[in-house]
């Protein structure tokens, strides 16, 4: 639960500073994964593949798939973005 404020901060700043749709968030997502170790570059590639194949906005689908093993984390990512 200690990671939740940090998670909200990272995804809120990603949504605030990335202009151009869901694929514009990729550099931010790679940076978050590199800084925190929450996911790898391969995980980001899998998130993009799944988000592109499901209906809805790509950025929201990618933030929901952040894989932090708790429903509140994935909901917080989506709400923050």
VEXDRENSE-235619 format. One line per field, with one value per residue (C-alpha): residue in one letter; x, y, z. Coordinates in pm, whole numbers, padded with zeros to 5 digits, always signed. Example, Ala and Ser with C-alpha at 12.3 -4.5 7.8 and 13.67 -1.06 7.14 Angstrom:
<recs>
code = [a s] .
X = [+01230 +01367] .
Y = [-00450 -00106] .
Z = [+00780 +00714] .
</recs>
This chain:
<recs>
code = [x x x x x x x x x x x x x x x x x x x x x x x x x x x x x x x x x x x x x x x x x x x x x x x x x x x x x x x x x x x x x x x x x x x x x x x x x x x x x x x x x] .
X = [+00000 +00302 +00349 +00003 +00081 +00397 +00201 -00066 +00203 +00384 +00072 -00078 +00237 +00238 -00115 -00037 +00274 +00210 +00019 -00077 -00264 -00178 +00137 +00279 +00297 +00551 +00865 +00712 +00617 +00966 +01109 +00874 +00967 +01337 +01322 +01100 +01147 +00771 +00784 +01035 +01055 +00907 +00610 +00556 +00563 +00302 +00090 +00096 +00003 -00292 -00405 -00404 -00615 -00883 -01152 -01116 -00850 -00499 -00362 -00634 -00597 -00221 -00251 -00501 -00250 +00025 +00052 +00095 -00113 -00388 -00710 -00669 -00333 -00465 -00771 -00552 -00336 -00641 -00791 -00460 -00400] .
Y = [+00000 +00228 +00231 +00365 +00741 +00699 +00505 +00775 +01043 +00870 +00796 +01140 +01311 +01072 +01174 +01540 +01563 +01312 +01469 +01260 +00955 +00628 +00557 +00893 +00753 +00487 +00686 +00770 +00406 +00284 +00545 +00443 +00077 +00160 +00382 +00163 -00189 -00247 -00388 -00456 -00339 -00674 -00607 -00270 -00440 -00689 -00406 -00232 -00551 -00623 -00258 -00232 -00547 -00453 -00189 +00146 +00413 +00270 +00472 +00360 -00003 +00014 +00173 -00093 -00362 -00225 -00571 -00476 -00771 -00571 -00437 -00104 -00045 -00095 +00119 +00393 +00388 +00428 +00705 +00891 +00882] .
Z = [+00000 +00036 -00339 -00413 -00377 -00586 -00847 -00864 -00894 -01182 -01383 -01319 -01448 -01745 -01835 -01776 -01994 -02273 -02561 -02860 -02737 -02571 -02770 -02662 -02308 -02404 -02315 -01978 -01916 -02004 -01766 -01483 -01530 -01534 -01223 -01008 -01140 -01140 -01492 -01769 -02130 -02232 -02004 -02174 -02515 -02391 -02252 -02590 -02774 -02545 -02531 -02911 -02949 -02695 -02752 -02583 -02541 -02564 -02272 -02034 -02140 -02090 -01746 -01638 -01732 -01507 -01341 -00980 -00859 -00695 -00836 -00651 -00814 -01165 -01091 -00948 -01260 -01481 -01268 -01250 -01622] .
</recs>
